[in-house]
Structures are given as C-alpha cells and as structure tokens.
Amino acid sequence: MRKEKKQKIITDLKQKFETSSAYALFSLLNLSAENLEFLRREAKKNSGLVQVVKKTLVYKSNPEFSFSDEELKEPFAFLWSFDEDLKAFKVLNQIKKQEIEIKVLGGYFAKRKLTPNDVWELANLPSKEELLAKLLSRLNSPLFHLNLTLNSPLKNLILVLSAIKK
C-alpha cells in the first residue's frame, strides 16, 4: 500500500473515531464473504458502517485505542455506529437470528471500553421509540384505571335508575 493511501486511511479513521457514537469489533475468522457483505448492507441501512482495516493503521490513527495487540490477535473489522440509538448494533442480532456465527471482540461506547457481552447487551436493547411507547403506556395506565374507578359508581347509578324506570 502506498504511503499516500495509508495516510488517507489514517485521516479517515481519525474522523470516524471522533464522529461515531460507538463501535464494535468483530472477528473475520469463520465469516464468509457473502455474510460480511450482508453485514455491510444492513449496517449501511441502519446508520452504520463495516470497515476492515489493518491494525497498524488503527494504532497510528488513534494512539489511545482501547484494545491491545494481545486482544486483537485475529483479523477483525469495525462496526461503526453514527447515531445515538446504536441502530447499527442491532445488525448483530439480525446476523445471529440467521444463525450466522459472528464473534464479537469488544467495542467502545460513551468513553468506555466494552466487553463482548456489553456489546451484545447494547444490541439487544429496545429502540428509543419502543422505550418511549412503553413509558407512555405505563404512565397512561394509572390514569385510565382512575377514570374507570371514578366513572363506575355514576354508571351503576344510571343503570339502577333506568331499571327502576322500566
């Protein structure tokens, strides 16, 4: 690879480290080309990006990179997420549902290094819209029951009076 091309990749990586909300690292071993392509397409649909990069270029672009050489002994790729909802991480669940074996090596979110289990937990979280819907239904439920409780005696009185009238 020529020096200019490497420098361009390093600049691109620096920008991604600054602008992405999170990233996950996954192993390329046992992942077929068609599965990787599926992952790329789905990540792109969900405000994400899959990128395969040489480890040396990653360390040059971000000297404070959270993962050591010991942790990254196998070929890996980034799953970048560029939105606050981490929709790109949901792609990992889609891959898992299709029974495609993918090994997550770790990740980074909110200035914190993530273990593989942490990445899977983030991938399993409901979306922001789902959480808001659940919150609204929980807030609405007591009001609905209060309304039923307060209106129930009045309805019963009307039923009794209409029965007496007949």
DRENPA-3360 file (N, C-alpha, C; in nm, 2 decimals, always signed):
BEGIN
1 = MRKEKKQK = +0.09/-0.12/+0.00/+0.00/+0.00/+0.00/+0.09/+0.12/+0.00 ~ +0.06/+0.22/-0.08/+0.14/+0.34/-0.09/+0.11/+0.43/+0.03 ~ +0.21/+0.51/+0.05/+0.21/+0.60/+0.17/+0.09/+0.70/+0.17 ~ +0.06/+0.75/+0.05/-0.05/+0.85/+0.04/-0.18/+0.78/+0.08 ~ -0.20/+0.66/+0.03/-0.32/+0.58/+0.06/-0.33/+0.55/+0.20 ~ -0.22/+0.51/+0.27/-0.22/+0.48/+0.41/-0.26/+0.61/+0.49 ~ -0.20/+0.72/+0.45/-0.23/+0.85/+0.52/-0.38/+0.89/+0.50 ~ -0.43/+0.86/+0.39/-0.58/+0.89/+0.37/-0.66/+0.80/+0.46;
9 = IITDLKQK = -0.63/+0.67/+0.47/-0.70/+0.58/+0.56/-0.69/+0.63/+0.71 ~ -0.57/+0.67/+0.75/-0.55/+0.71/+0.88/-0.63/+0.84/+0.91 ~ -0.64/+0.93/+0.82/-0.72/+1.05/+0.83/-0.87/+1.01/+0.85 ~ -0.91/+0.92/+0.76/-1.05/+0.87/+0.76/-1.08/+0.81/+0.90 ~ -0.99/+0.73/+0.95/-1.01/+0.66/+1.08/-1.02/+0.76/+1.19 ~ -0.93/+0.86/+1.19/-0.93/+0.97/+1.29/-1.07/+1.03/+1.30 ~ -1.12/+1.06/+1.18/-1.25/+1.13/+1.17/-1.36/+1.03/+1.22 ~ -1.36/+0.91/+1.19/-1.46/+0.81/+1.24/-1.45/+0.80/+1.39;
17 = FETSSAYA = -1.33/+0.79/+1.45/-1.32/+0.78/+1.60/-1.38/+0.91/+1.66 ~ -1.37/+1.02/+1.60/-1.43/+1.15/+1.65/-1.58/+1.16/+1.64 ~ -1.63/+1.11/+1.52/-1.77/+1.14/+1.49/-1.86/+1.02/+1.53 ~ -1.81/+0.90/+1.54/-1.90/+0.79/+1.57/-1.94/+0.79/+1.72 ~ -2.06/+0.74/+1.74/-2.11/+0.74/+1.88/-2.06/+0.61/+1.95 ~ -2.03/+0.51/+1.87/-1.98/+0.38/+1.92/-1.93/+0.30/+1.81 ~ -1.85/+0.20/+1.85/-1.81/+0.10/+1.75/-1.79/-0.04/+1.82 ~ -1.81/-0.14/+1.74/-1.78/-0.28/+1.79/-1.68/-0.34/+1.70;
25 = LFSLLNLS = -1.60/-0.43/+1.75/-1.50/-0.50/+1.68/-1.55/-0.65/+1.67 ~ -1.54/-0.71/+1.55/-1.58/-0.85/+1.54/-1.47/-0.92/+1.45 ~ -1.46/-1.05/+1.48/-1.36/-1.13/+1.41/-1.41/-1.16/+1.27 ~ -1.31/-1.17/+1.18/-1.34/-1.20/+1.04/-1.32/-1.35/+1.01 ~ -1.26/-1.42/+1.11/-1.25/-1.57/+1.10/-1.39/-1.63/+1.10 ~ -1.40/-1.73/+1.02/-1.53/-1.81/+1.00/-1.64/-1.72/+0.95 ~ -1.62/-1.60/+0.90/-1.72/-1.52/+0.84/-1.70/-1.52/+0.69 ~ -1.80/-1.57/+0.62/-1.79/-1.58/+0.47/-1.80/-1.44/+0.41;
33 = AENLEFLR = -1.76/-1.43/+0.28/-1.76/-1.30/+0.21/-1.91/-1.26/+0.19 ~ -2.00/-1.35/+0.17/-2.14/-1.31/+0.15/-2.20/-1.27/+0.28 ~ -2.16/-1.33/+0.39/-2.21/-1.28/+0.52/-2.16/-1.15/+0.56 ~ -2.03/-1.12/+0.53/-1.97/-0.99/+0.55/-2.04/-0.89/+0.46 ~ -2.07/-0.92/+0.34/-2.14/-0.83/+0.25/-2.29/-0.80/+0.31 ~ -2.35/-0.90/+0.36/-2.48/-0.88/+0.42/-2.47/-0.79/+0.54 ~ -2.37/-0.81/+0.62/-2.35/-0.72/+0.73/-2.32/-0.58/+0.69 ~ -2.25/-0.56/+0.59/-2.22/-0.42/+0.53/-2.35/-0.35/+0.49;
41 = REAKKNSG = -2.43/-0.43/+0.41/-2.56/-0.37/+0.36/-2.65/-0.33/+0.47 ~ -2.67/-0.42/+0.57/-2.76/-0.40/+0.68/-2.71/-0.28/+0.77 ~ -2.58/-0.27/+0.79/-2.52/-0.17/+0.87/-2.54/-0.03/+0.80 ~ -2.53/-0.03/+0.67/-2.55/+0.09/+0.60/-2.69/+0.14/+0.61 ~ -2.79/+0.05/+0.61/-2.93/+0.08/+0.62/-2.96/+0.14/+0.76 ~ -2.88/+0.11/+0.86/-2.90/+0.14/+1.00/-2.80/+0.24/+1.05 ~ -2.76/+0.34/+0.97/-2.67/+0.45/+1.01/-2.53/+0.39/+1.06 ~ -2.48/+0.29/+1.00/-2.36/+0.23/+1.04/-2.27/+0.20/+0.92;
49 = LVQVVKKT = -2.15/+0.14/+0.95/-2.06/+0.11/+0.85/-1.97/+0.00/+0.90 ~ -1.94/-0.09/+0.81/-1.85/-0.20/+0.84/-1.72/-0.17/+0.77 ~ -1.61/-0.18/+0.84/-1.48/-0.14/+0.78/-1.37/-0.24/+0.82 ~ -1.30/-0.29/+0.73/-1.18/-0.38/+0.76/-1.06/-0.29/+0.74 ~ -0.98/-0.29/+0.85/-0.86/-0.20/+0.85/-0.74/-0.28/+0.91 ~ -0.62/-0.25/+0.86/-0.50/-0.31/+0.92/-0.49/-0.25/+1.06 ~ -0.44/-0.34/+1.15/-0.43/-0.30/+1.29/-0.32/-0.19/+1.31 ~ -0.22/-0.19/+1.23/-0.11/-0.08/+1.25/-0.17/+0.05/+1.21;
57 = LVYKSNPE = -0.26/+0.06/+1.11/-0.32/+0.19/+1.08/-0.42/+0.24/+1.18 ~ -0.48/+0.15/+1.25/-0.57/+0.18/+1.36/-0.49/+0.25/+1.47 ~ -0.38/+0.18/+1.51/-0.29/+0.24/+1.62/-0.23/+0.37/+1.58 ~ -0.20/+0.39/+1.45/-0.15/+0.52/+1.41/-0.25/+0.63/+1.41 ~ -0.38/+0.59/+1.38/-0.48/+0.69/+1.37/-0.53/+0.73/+1.51 ~ -0.52/+0.63/+1.61/-0.57/+0.66/+1.74/-0.47/+0.59/+1.84 ~ -0.37/+0.67/+1.88/-0.27/+0.61/+1.98/-0.33/+0.56/+2.11 ~ -0.45/+0.62/+2.14/-0.52/+0.58/+2.27/-0.62/+0.47/+2.24;
65 = FSFSDEEL = -0.61/+0.39/+2.13/-0.70/+0.29/+2.10/-0.71/+0.19/+2.22 ~ -0.83/+0.15/+2.26/-0.86/+0.08/+2.38/-0.81/-0.07/+2.38 ~ -0.79/-0.12/+2.26/-0.76/-0.27/+2.26/-0.61/-0.29/+2.23 ~ -0.55/-0.38/+2.29/-0.41/-0.41/+2.28/-0.39/-0.52/+2.17 ~ -0.26/-0.54/+2.13/-0.23/-0.64/+2.03/-0.27/-0.78/+2.08 ~ -0.26/-0.80/+2.21/-0.30/-0.93/+2.27/-0.45/-0.96/+2.25 ~ -0.53/-0.86/+2.26/-0.68/-0.88/+2.25/-0.72/-0.89/+2.10 ~ -0.63/-0.85/+2.01/-0.67/-0.85/+1.87/-0.57/-0.93/+1.79;
73 = KEPFAFLW = -0.56/-1.06/+1.82/-0.47/-1.15/+1.75/-0.53/-1.20/+1.62 ~ -0.65/-1.19/+1.60/-0.71/-1.24/+1.48/-0.76/-1.13/+1.39 ~ -0.78/-1.15/+1.26/-0.83/-1.04/+1.18/-0.96/-0.99/+1.22 ~ -0.98/-0.86/+1.22/-1.11/-0.80/+1.27/-1.16/-0.69/+1.18 ~ -1.28/-0.65/+1.21/-1.34/-0.54/+1.14/-1.41/-0.45/+1.24 ~ -1.44/-0.33/+1.20/-1.51/-0.24/+1.28/-1.66/-0.24/+1.23 ~ -1.75/-0.22/+1.33/-1.89/-0.19/+1.30/-1.91/-0.06/+1.37 ~ -1.91/+0.05/+1.28/-1.92/+0.18/+1.33/-2.07/+0.22/+1.34;
81 = SFDEDLKA = -2.11/+0.29/+1.45/-2.24/+0.34/+1.47/-2.24/+0.49/+1.47 ~ -2.31/+0.55/+1.39/-2.31/+0.70/+1.38/-2.43/+0.77/+1.44 ~ -2.52/+0.70/+1.50/-2.64/+0.76/+1.57/-2.64/+0.73/+1.71 ~ -2.72/+0.80/+1.79/-2.73/+0.78/+1.93/-2.81/+0.66/+1.97 ~ -2.89/+0.61/+1.88/-2.97/+0.49/+1.91/-2.90/+0.36/+1.89 ~ -2.78/+0.36/+1.84/-2.69/+0.24/+1.81/-2.77/+0.14/+1.72 ~ -2.84/+0.19/+1.62/-2.91/+0.10/+1.53/-2.82/+0.00/+1.46 ~ -2.70/+0.04/+1.44/-2.60/-0.04/+1.37/-2.57/-0.17/+1.45;
89 = FKVLNQIK = -2.58/-0.16/+1.58/-2.55/-0.27/+1.67/-2.66/-0.38/+1.65 ~ -2.78/-0.33/+1.62/-2.90/-0.42/+1.60/-2.87/-0.52/+1.49 ~ -2.78/-0.48/+1.40/-2.75/-0.57/+1.28/-2.69/-0.70/+1.34 ~ -2.62/-0.69/+1.45/-2.56/-0.81/+1.51/-2.66/-0.91/+1.54 ~ -2.78/-0.86/+1.59/-2.89/-0.95/+1.62/-2.95/-1.01/+1.50 ~ -2.96/-0.93/+1.39/-3.01/-0.99/+1.26/-2.92/-1.10/+1.22 ~ -2.79/-1.08/+1.23/-2.69/-1.19/+1.19/-2.71/-1.31/+1.27 ~ -2.73/-1.29/+1.40/-2.74/-1.40/+1.50/-2.87/-1.48/+1.47;
97 = KQEIEIKV = -2.98/-1.41/+1.43/-3.11/-1.47/+1.40/-3.10/-1.56/+1.28 ~ -3.01/-1.52/+1.19/-2.99/-1.60/+1.07/-2.90/-1.72/+1.09 ~ -2.86/-1.74/+1.22/-2.77/-1.84/+1.25/-2.64/-1.84/+1.19 ~ -2.59/-1.71/+1.17/-2.45/-1.69/+1.12/-2.37/-1.66/+1.24 ~ -2.26/-1.74/+1.25/-2.17/-1.73/+1.37/-2.08/-1.61/+1.35 ~ -2.09/-1.52/+1.45/-2.01/-1.40/+1.45/-1.95/-1.38/+1.59 ~ -1.82/-1.36/+1.60/-1.75/-1.35/+1.72/-1.72/-1.20/+1.75 ~ -1.79/-1.14/+1.85/-1.76/-1.00/+1.88/-1.64/-1.00/+1.98;
105 = LGGYFAKR = -1.55/-0.91/+1.95/-1.42/-0.90/+2.02/-1.43/-0.79/+2.13 ~ -1.52/-0.70/+2.11/-1.54/-0.59/+2.21/-1.60/-0.47/+2.14 ~ -1.59/-0.35/+2.21/-1.64/-0.23/+2.15/-1.61/-0.11/+2.24 ~ -1.66/+0.00/+2.20/-1.64/+0.13/+2.27/-1.77/+0.21/+2.26 ~ -1.81/+0.26/+2.37/-1.93/+0.35/+2.38/-1.92/+0.43/+2.50 ~ -1.96/+0.56/+2.49/-1.97/+0.66/+2.60/-1.83/+0.66/+2.68 ~ -1.73/+0.67/+2.60/-1.59/+0.68/+2.66/-1.55/+0.56/+2.74 ~ -1.61/+0.45/+2.71/-1.59/+0.33/+2.79/-1.56/+0.21/+2.70;
113 = KLTPNDVW = -1.46/+0.13/+2.73/-1.44/+0.01/+2.66/-1.54/-0.10/+2.69 ~ -1.59/-0.17/+2.59/-1.70/-0.27/+2.61/-1.64/-0.41/+2.60 ~ -1.69/-0.50/+2.68/-1.66/-0.64/+2.66/-1.76/-0.70/+2.55 ~ -1.73/-0.81/+2.50/-1.82/-0.87/+2.40/-1.97/-0.88/+2.46 ~ -1.98/-0.92/+2.59/-2.11/-0.93/+2.65/-2.18/-0.79/+2.65 ~ -2.10/-0.68/+2.68/-2.16/-0.55/+2.68/-2.21/-0.51/+2.54 ~ -2.14/-0.55/+2.44/-2.18/-0.52/+2.30/-2.31/-0.59/+2.27 ~ -2.32/-0.72/+2.31/-2.45/-0.79/+2.29/-2.56/-0.73/+2.37;
121 = ELANLPSK = -2.54/-0.69/+2.49/-2.65/-0.62/+2.56/-2.70/-0.50/+2.49 ~ -2.60/-0.42/+2.44/-2.64/-0.29/+2.37/-2.72/-0.33/+2.24 ~ -2.68/-0.44/+2.18/-2.75/-0.48/+2.06/-2.89/-0.53/+2.09 ~ -2.91/-0.58/+2.21/-3.05/-0.63/+2.25/-3.14/-0.53/+2.31 ~ -3.09/-0.41/+2.33/-3.17/-0.30/+2.39/-3.28/-0.26/+2.29 ~ -3.40/-0.23/+2.34/-3.51/-0.19/+2.25/-3.47/-0.05/+2.20 ~ -3.53/-0.01/+2.09/-3.51/+0.12/+2.03/-3.57/+0.23/+2.12 ~ -3.52/+0.35/+2.09/-3.57/+0.47/+2.16/-3.73/+0.48/+2.15;
129 = EELLAKLL = -3.78/+0.45/+2.03/-3.92/+0.46/+2.01/-4.00/+0.36/+2.09 ~ -3.94/+0.24/+2.10/-4.01/+0.13/+2.18/-4.01/+0.17/+2.32 ~ -3.90/+0.22/+2.37/-3.89/+0.26/+2.51/-3.99/+0.37/+2.55 ~ -4.00/+0.47/+2.46/-4.09/+0.58/+2.48/-4.24/+0.53/+2.48 ~ -4.27/+0.44/+2.39/-4.40/+0.38/+2.38/-4.44/+0.30/+2.51 ~ -4.34/+0.23/+2.56/-4.36/+0.16/+2.69/-4.38/+0.25/+2.81 ~ -4.30/+0.36/+2.81/-4.31/+0.46/+2.91/-4.45/+0.53/+2.91 ~ -4.49/+0.57/+2.79/-4.62/+0.63/+2.78/-4.74/+0.54/+2.82;
137 = SRLNSPLF = -4.73/+0.41/+2.78/-4.83/+0.32/+2.82/-4.84/+0.30/+2.97 ~ -4.72/+0.30/+3.03/-4.71/+0.28/+3.18/-4.76/+0.41/+3.25 ~ -4.74/+0.52/+3.20/-4.79/+0.65/+3.25/-4.94/+0.66/+3.23 ~ -4.99/+0.61/+3.12/-5.13/+0.63/+3.09/-5.21/+0.53/+3.17 ~ -5.16/+0.41/+3.20/-5.24/+0.31/+3.27/-5.30/+0.35/+3.40 ~ -5.23/+0.41/+3.49/-5.30/+0.46/+3.62/-5.41/+0.56/+3.59 ~ -5.39/+0.65/+3.49/-5.49/+0.75/+3.46/-5.62/+0.68/+3.41 ~ -5.60/+0.58/+3.32/-5.71/+0.50/+3.27/-5.79/+0.43/+3.38;
145 = HLNLTLNS = -5.72/+0.37/+3.47/-5.78/+0.30/+3.58/-5.85/+0.40/+3.68 ~ -5.79/+0.51/+3.70/-5.86/+0.61/+3.78/-5.99/+0.66/+3.72 ~ -5.98/+0.68/+3.59/-6.10/+0.72/+3.52/-6.21/+0.62/+3.53 ~ -6.18/+0.49/+3.51/-6.28/+0.38/+3.53/-6.33/+0.38/+3.67 ~ -6.25/+0.40/+3.77/-6.29/+0.39/+3.91/-6.38/+0.50/+3.94 ~ -6.35/+0.62/+3.89/-6.44/+0.74/+3.92/-6.57/+0.74/+3.85 ~ -6.57/+0.68/+3.73/-6.69/+0.68/+3.65/-6.78/+0.56/+3.68 ~ -6.73/+0.46/+3.74/-6.80/+0.34/+3.77/-6.92/+0.36/+3.86;
153 = PLKNLILV = -6.92/+0.43/+3.97/-7.04/+0.45/+4.05/-7.15/+0.53/+3.98 ~ -7.10/+0.62/+3.90/-7.20/+0.70/+3.82/-7.27/+0.62/+3.72 ~ -7.20/+0.53/+3.65/-7.26/+0.44/+3.55/-7.36/+0.34/+3.62 ~ -7.31/+0.29/+3.73/-7.40/+0.20/+3.81/-7.53/+0.27/+3.85 ~ -7.52/+0.39/+3.90/-7.64/+0.47/+3.94/-7.73/+0.49/+3.82 ~ -7.68/+0.52/+3.71/-7.76/+0.54/+3.59/-7.83/+0.41/+3.55 ~ -7.76/+0.30/+3.56/-7.82/+0.17/+3.53/-7.93/+0.13/+3.62 ~ -7.91/+0.16/+3.75/-8.01/+0.13/+3.85/-8.14/+0.22/+3.83;
161 = LSAIKK = -8.12/+0.35/+3.80/-8.23/+0.44/+3.78/-8.30/+0.40/+3.65 ~ -8.23/+0.36/+3.55/-8.30/+0.32/+3.43/-8.38/+0.19/+3.45 ~ -8.33/+0.10/+3.53/-8.40/-0.03/+3.56/-8.53/+0.00/+3.65 ~ -8.52/+0.10/+3.74/-8.64/+0.13/+3.82/-8.74/+0.20/+3.73 ~ -8.70/+0.28/+3.64/-8.79/+0.35/+3.55/-8.87/+0.25/+3.46 ~ -8.81/+0.14/+3.42/-8.88/+0.04/+3.34/-8.97/-0.04/+3.43;
% end
